[in-house]
Amino acid sequence: MSAQKKLSLCKSMMKRHLMYVFVNGYAPLYNWGGITRSVENFAHNMAEVHDLRIVSGACLLGEKKAHENVKINIWQNKDKTQVYYFYGGLWQYLRFLWTLENDAYFYVHSFFSFRFGILPLLLAKRKNAKVILNTSGMLSDAALRVKPLKKKIYLKLSNWLGFYKNVTFQATSELEKQDILKNIADATVVVVPHFPVFFRYTEKQPAENYLFLTVGRIVPIKNLDFVLRALSEKPLEKPFTWKIAGALEDKNYAAHFFLEAKKIHNLHVIYLGELDFEHLQTKYEQVHFYLCPSWSENFGHAIVEAMMRACVPILGDQTPFKNLQNMGFDLPFDVRLWCETLNKANAMPWQEYQHYAKNSYDYIVKTLHAQDIKKAFEQNLMKI
């Protein structure tokens, strides 16, 4: 069956529903990280299937003023969806929520956010809304170690009250599913991955030295300092260039990281700042390896996009991507093993690198297919 016929059949199986999608930051508020990419990719793939109305904050992460490139407090058409960037006080927001239509789906992309995670759930019952909740990795052990007391109290209270009794959780991997089941009593959990962005395979150009890249907020959970420990195990024989893009969310952690990086001979760390989607794609094309030592990645949009650009991944073992033999590396957090792997990658023969890069691309294209994800979403999450 052709791809076009499959698409037509898929559409015929789907009933168009009104869906409000709640997220802390929608495009162009990219420094919110993968959560923004998740919703944007979802909208790109599902806007023709359902009536999507995205409710977003108006500020960049860490900012209090509305972003200059968003129109606030008005519904506006954007890429076949409607988007509302809210900016204002709590009572104003509550009045806005009350204007939302009844009998819709609420697709919530935050667990601990009061405005964009908790309040929509409180309103859902009054609005007769069906709720799909994507926790965005916020229930992983590593994430719960950040502000642990507040989160522990909230989880105990919400479980006692049965707050999530009529909520369907979307996990993007089996690993995330287990995190949810461990923290939410009697949770209903369905595993459906996020939509990726697809690109045609482009072969890398040979370079005198390989380039490494990491994308993400610079915070302790991303574990960047672990790579420094690994690279300090023995002197680097070749120059090691590591580019990093993302918001300096934890400025103390970032300052310490960049200071320590300067002490390692032959290591060149280049901070690229916060980059939007288009500029990130250019960086993926220019580099050869993608580094992700994060303590927790429920999905990993940056990993997927890097592999789509034929970057070879070097990942910790807390991502959904396992058994990457001959296409990349998924490693336990052993300093010596990471030291050995990073040095091996930096000295990899070009022909072997090309083999790894093509396998990386082929793997991600085969694993994450948009029509399969769309079908899984409809069959498992839109039937609640």
C-alpha positions as CSV (number, residue, x, y, z in Angstrom):
1,M,0.0,0.0,0.0
2,S,1.4,3.4,-1.0
3,A,2.2,6.1,1.7
4,Q,-0.6,8.3,0.3
5,K,-3.2,5.5,0.6
6,K,-2.0,4.7,4.1
7,L,-2.5,8.4,5.0
8,S,-6.0,8.5,3.5
9,L,-7.0,5.3,5.4
10,C,-5.5,6.7,8.6
11,K,-7.5,9.9,8.2
12,S,-10.7,8.0,7.5
13,M,-10.3,6.2,10.8
14,M,-10.0,9.5,12.8
15,K,-12.9,11.6,14.1
16,R,-12.0,15.3,14.4
17,H,-12.0,16.5,18.0
18,L,-11.4,19.8,19.7
19,M,-8.2,19.6,21.7
20,Y,-6.6,22.2,24.0
21,V,-2.9,21.7,24.3
22,F,-1.3,23.3,27.4
23,V,2.4,24.0,27.5
24,N,4.7,26.4,29.4
25,G,6.3,27.7,26.2
26,Y,5.4,27.2,22.6
27,A,7.4,28.4,19.5
28,P,9.2,30.8,19.4
29,L,9.9,30.3,23.1
30,Y,12.5,27.6,22.4
31,N,14.6,27.8,25.6
32,W,11.9,25.7,27.3
33,G,13.6,22.8,25.7
34,G,12.2,19.5,24.4
35,I,8.7,20.3,25.6
36,T,8.4,23.1,23.0
37,R,9.6,20.8,20.2
38,S,7.2,18.0,21.4
39,V,4.1,20.3,21.0
40,E,5.3,21.9,17.7
41,N,5.9,18.4,16.1
42,F,2.5,17.2,17.4
43,A,0.8,20.3,15.9
44,H,2.6,19.8,12.6
45,N,1.4,16.1,12.4
46,M,-2.1,16.4,13.9
47,A,-3.5,19.8,13.0
48,E,-5.2,18.4,9.9
49,V,-6.8,15.6,12.0
50,H,-8.0,17.6,15.0
51,D,-9.0,21.1,15.9
52,L,-5.9,22.1,17.9
53,R,-5.8,25.1,20.2
54,I,-2.5,25.7,22.0
55,V,-2.5,27.5,25.3
56,S,1.1,28.7,26.1
57,G,2.9,31.1,28.4
58,A,4.3,34.2,26.8
59,C,7.8,34.3,28.4
60,L,11.1,32.7,27.8
61,L,12.3,30.4,30.5
62,G,13.7,32.6,33.3
63,E,12.1,35.8,32.0
64,K,9.2,37.8,33.4
65,K,8.4,39.9,30.4
66,A,6.4,38.7,27.4
67,H,8.6,37.7,24.4
68,E,8.7,40.5,21.9
69,N,7.8,38.2,19.0
70,V,4.5,36.9,20.4
71,K,1.1,38.5,20.5
72,I,-0.4,38.1,24.0
73,N,-3.9,37.3,25.2
74,I,-5.5,36.8,21.8
75,W,-6.3,33.7,19.8
76,Q,-4.2,33.7,16.6
77,N,-3.7,31.3,13.6
78,K,-0.3,29.7,13.5
79,D,0.6,26.8,11.2
80,K,-3.0,25.4,10.9
81,T,-3.6,25.7,14.6
82,Q,-4.8,28.4,16.9
83,V,-2.4,29.6,19.6
84,Y,-3.1,31.7,22.7
85,Y,0.0,33.2,24.5
86,F,-1.3,34.1,27.9
87,Y,0.3,36.9,29.9
88,G,-1.2,38.3,33.1
89,G,-2.2,37.5,36.7
90,L,-3.8,34.4,38.2
91,W,-7.4,35.7,38.2
92,Q,-7.1,36.8,34.6
93,Y,-5.9,33.4,33.7
94,L,-8.7,31.7,35.5
95,R,-11.2,33.8,33.7
96,F,-9.6,32.9,30.4
97,L,-9.7,29.2,31.2
98,W,-13.4,29.4,32.0
99,T,-14.0,30.6,28.4
100,L,-12.7,27.4,26.9
101,E,-15.3,25.2,25.3
102,N,-16.8,22.2,27.0
103,D,-16.5,18.5,26.0
104,A,-13.0,18.9,24.6
105,Y,-9.7,17.1,25.1
106,F,-7.1,18.6,27.4
107,Y,-3.6,17.6,26.3
108,V,-1.4,18.7,29.1
109,H,2.4,18.9,28.8
110,S,3.5,19.7,32.3
111,F,3.2,17.9,35.6
112,F,4.3,20.4,38.3
113,S,3.5,23.7,36.5
114,F,0.6,25.3,38.4
115,R,-0.8,27.3,35.5
116,F,-0.2,24.9,32.6
117,G,-0.3,21.5,34.4
118,I,-2.4,21.6,37.6
119,L,-5.1,24.3,36.9
120,P,-6.2,22.6,33.6
121,L,-6.7,19.4,35.5
122,L,-8.8,21.1,38.1
123,L,-10.9,22.7,35.4
124,A,-11.3,19.5,33.4
125,K,-14.1,18.0,35.4
126,R,-16.2,21.2,35.3
127,K,-15.6,21.4,31.5
128,N,-16.3,17.7,31.0
129,A,-12.9,17.4,29.3
130,K,-11.0,14.2,28.7
131,V,-7.4,14.6,29.9
132,I,-4.2,13.3,28.4
133,L,-1.1,14.1,30.5
134,N,2.4,14.0,29.2
135,T,4.8,14.3,32.2
136,S,7.8,15.3,30.0
137,G,10.1,13.2,32.1
138,M,9.3,15.1,35.3
139,L,8.7,11.9,37.3
140,S,12.1,10.4,36.7
141,D,14.3,9.8,39.8
142,A,16.8,12.4,38.5
143,A,14.1,15.1,38.0
144,L,12.5,14.4,41.4
145,R,15.9,15.1,43.1
146,V,15.4,18.8,42.1
147,K,13.4,20.5,44.8
148,P,12.6,17.1,46.3
149,L,10.6,18.1,49.4
150,K,8.0,20.1,47.5
151,K,7.6,17.4,44.9
152,K,7.3,14.6,47.5
153,I,4.6,16.5,49.4
154,Y,2.7,17.3,46.2
155,L,2.8,13.6,45.0
156,K,1.6,12.3,48.4
157,L,-1.2,14.8,48.6
158,S,-2.3,14.3,45.0
159,N,-2.3,10.5,45.4
160,W,-4.3,10.8,48.6
161,L,-6.9,13.0,46.9
162,G,-7.0,10.8,43.8
163,F,-6.2,13.8,41.7
164,Y,-5.1,11.8,38.7
165,K,-7.9,9.2,38.9
166,N,-9.5,10.1,35.5
167,V,-6.3,11.1,33.7
168,T,-4.6,9.1,31.0
169,F,-0.9,9.4,31.1
170,Q,1.2,9.4,27.9
171,A,4.7,7.9,28.4
172,T,7.1,8.2,25.5
173,S,9.1,5.1,26.5
174,E,8.9,2.1,28.8
175,L,11.4,3.8,31.1
176,E,9.0,6.7,31.5
177,K,6.1,4.4,32.0
178,Q,7.8,2.8,35.0
179,D,8.5,6.2,36.5
180,I,4.9,7.2,36.3
181,L,3.6,3.9,37.8
182,K,6.1,4.2,40.6
183,N,4.9,7.7,41.6
184,I,1.1,7.8,40.7
185,A,-1.2,5.3,42.4
186,D,-3.2,3.2,39.9
187,A,-2.2,5.3,37.0
188,T,-3.5,4.6,33.5
189,V,-0.4,4.8,31.3
190,V,-0.1,4.4,27.5
191,V,3.3,4.4,25.7
192,V,3.2,6.6,22.6
193,P,6.5,8.3,21.5
194,H,6.6,12.0,20.4
195,F,6.7,12.9,16.7
196,P,10.1,13.6,15.2
197,V,11.1,15.9,12.4
198,F,12.3,14.0,9.4
199,F,15.2,14.9,7.0
200,R,16.8,13.3,4.0
201,Y,20.1,11.6,4.7
202,T,23.1,13.9,4.0
203,E,26.6,12.5,4.1
204,K,29.0,14.4,6.4
205,Q,32.1,16.0,4.9
206,P,35.6,14.8,6.0
207,A,37.2,17.0,8.6
208,E,40.7,17.2,10.1
209,N,39.1,16.9,13.6
210,Y,35.7,15.7,14.7
211,L,33.2,18.1,16.3
212,F,31.0,17.1,19.2
213,L,27.7,18.8,20.2
214,T,25.3,18.9,23.1
215,V,22.0,20.7,23.1
216,G,19.9,21.4,26.2
217,R,19.4,23.5,29.3
218,I,22.6,23.8,31.3
219,V,21.5,22.4,34.6
220,P,22.9,19.6,36.9
221,I,20.5,17.0,35.6
222,K,22.1,17.3,32.2
223,N,25.3,16.0,33.8
224,L,27.8,17.9,31.6
225,D,30.4,17.8,34.3
226,F,30.6,14.1,34.0
227,V,32.1,14.4,30.6
228,L,34.8,16.7,32.0
229,R,35.6,14.0,34.6
230,A,35.9,11.4,31.8
231,L,38.1,13.6,29.7
232,S,40.3,14.3,32.7
233,E,41.1,10.6,33.2
234,K,44.0,10.7,30.8
235,P,45.6,13.4,28.7
236,L,43.9,14.0,25.3
237,E,46.2,13.1,22.5
238,K,44.1,15.1,19.9
239,P,42.2,18.3,20.1
240,F,38.6,17.7,21.3
241,T,36.1,20.3,20.3
242,W,32.8,20.3,22.1
243,K,30.0,22.7,21.2
244,I,27.2,23.3,23.6
245,A,23.8,25.1,22.9
246,G,21.2,25.8,25.4
247,A,19.9,28.1,28.1
248,L,22.1,29.0,31.1
249,E,19.3,28.0,33.5
250,D,21.6,27.3,36.4
251,K,24.2,30.1,36.2
252,N,26.3,28.8,39.1
253,Y,26.5,25.3,37.6
254,A,27.3,26.7,34.2
255,A,30.1,29.0,35.5
256,H,31.7,26.2,37.4
257,F,31.5,23.9,34.3
258,F,33.1,26.3,31.9
259,L,35.8,27.1,34.5
260,E,36.7,23.4,34.9
261,A,36.6,22.8,31.2
262,K,39.4,25.4,30.7
263,K,41.7,23.3,32.9
264,I,41.7,20.3,30.5
265,H,44.5,20.3,27.9
266,N,43.4,20.0,24.3
267,L,39.7,20.4,25.2
268,H,38.0,23.3,23.5
269,V,34.4,24.0,24.8
270,I,32.5,26.5,22.7
271,Y,29.2,27.9,24.0
272,L,26.8,28.7,21.2
273,G,24.1,30.3,23.3
274,E,20.4,29.7,22.8
275,L,19.6,28.6,19.3
276,D,16.2,28.3,17.5
277,F,15.2,25.3,15.4
278,E,16.7,26.5,12.1
279,H,20.1,27.5,13.6
280,L,20.3,24.2,15.4
281,Q,19.8,22.2,12.2
282,T,22.8,24.0,10.8
283,K,24.9,23.0,13.8
284,Y,23.8,19.4,13.5
285,E,25.0,19.4,9.9
286,Q,28.4,20.7,10.9
287,V,29.2,18.4,13.7
288,H,29.9,14.6,13.8
289,F,29.0,13.3,17.3
290,Y,26.1,14.1,19.6
291,L,26.9,13.9,23.4
292,C,24.1,13.3,25.9
293,P,25.3,12.4,29.4
294,S,22.0,13.4,30.9
295,W,20.8,11.6,34.1
296,S,17.3,11.4,32.5
297,E,15.8,11.8,29.0
298,N,12.2,10.6,28.6
299,F,12.4,11.1,24.9
300,G,15.3,13.3,23.7
301,H,14.3,15.5,20.7
302,A,17.8,16.7,20.4
303,I,19.1,13.1,20.2
304,V,16.5,12.3,17.5
305,E,17.3,15.4,15.5
306,A,21.0,14.8,15.7
307,M,20.6,11.2,14.4
308,M,18.4,12.5,11.6
309,R,21.3,14.7,10.6
310,A,23.6,11.6,10.7
311,C,25.4,12.5,13.9
312,V,26.7,9.5,15.8
313,P,25.2,9.5,19.4
314,I,27.2,9.0,22.6
315,L,24.5,8.7,25.3
316,G,24.1,7.7,28.9
317,D,22.0,4.7,29.7
318,Q,19.0,6.8,30.9
319,T,17.5,7.5,27.4
320,P,15.0,5.4,25.4
321,F,17.7,4.5,22.9
322,K,19.4,1.2,23.7
323,N,21.7,-1.3,22.0
324,L,23.3,1.2,19.6
325,Q,26.1,-1.1,18.4
326,N,27.7,0.0,15.1
327,M,25.6,3.2,15.1
328,G,26.5,4.9,18.4
329,F,27.2,4.3,22.1
330,D,24.8,4.0,25.0
331,L,26.9,3.8,28.1
332,P,26.5,3.3,31.9
333,F,27.9,6.2,33.9
334,D,31.4,4.7,34.3
335,V,34.1,7.4,34.0
336,R,36.8,5.1,32.5
337,L,34.4,3.7,30.0
338,W,33.3,7.2,28.9
339,C,37.0,8.2,28.7
340,E,37.8,5.3,26.5
341,T,34.7,5.8,24.3
342,L,35.3,9.6,23.8
343,N,38.9,9.1,22.9
344,K,37.9,6.2,20.5
345,A,35.3,8.4,18.8
346,N,37.7,11.3,18.5
347,A,40.2,9.1,16.7
348,M,37.7,7.0,14.7
349,P,38.8,6.3,11.1
350,W,36.7,8.2,8.6
351,Q,35.3,5.1,6.8
352,E,34.2,3.6,10.1
353,Y,32.6,6.9,11.1
354,Q,30.6,7.0,7.9
355,H,29.3,3.5,8.6
356,Y,28.2,4.5,12.1
357,A,26.6,7.8,10.8
358,K,24.5,6.1,8.1
359,N,23.4,3.4,10.6
360,S,22.4,6.0,13.1
361,Y,20.2,7.7,10.5
362,D,18.7,4.5,9.3
363,Y,17.9,3.4,12.8
364,I,16.0,6.5,13.8
365,V,14.0,6.7,10.6
366,K,13.0,3.0,11.0
367,T,12.2,3.4,14.7
368,L,10.1,6.6,14.7
369,H,7.7,6.7,11.8
370,A,5.1,9.5,11.8
371,Q,2.2,7.5,10.5
372,D,2.8,4.8,13.1
373,I,2.9,7.3,15.9
374,K,-0.3,9.0,14.6
375,K,-2.1,5.7,14.5
376,A,-0.9,4.8,18.0
377,F,-2.0,8.1,19.4
378,E,-5.5,7.8,17.9
379,Q,-6.0,4.2,19.0
380,N,-4.6,4.5,22.5
381,L,-5.1,8.0,23.6
382,M,-8.1,9.4,21.7
383,K,-10.4,6.5,22.8
384,I,-10.5,7.6,26.4
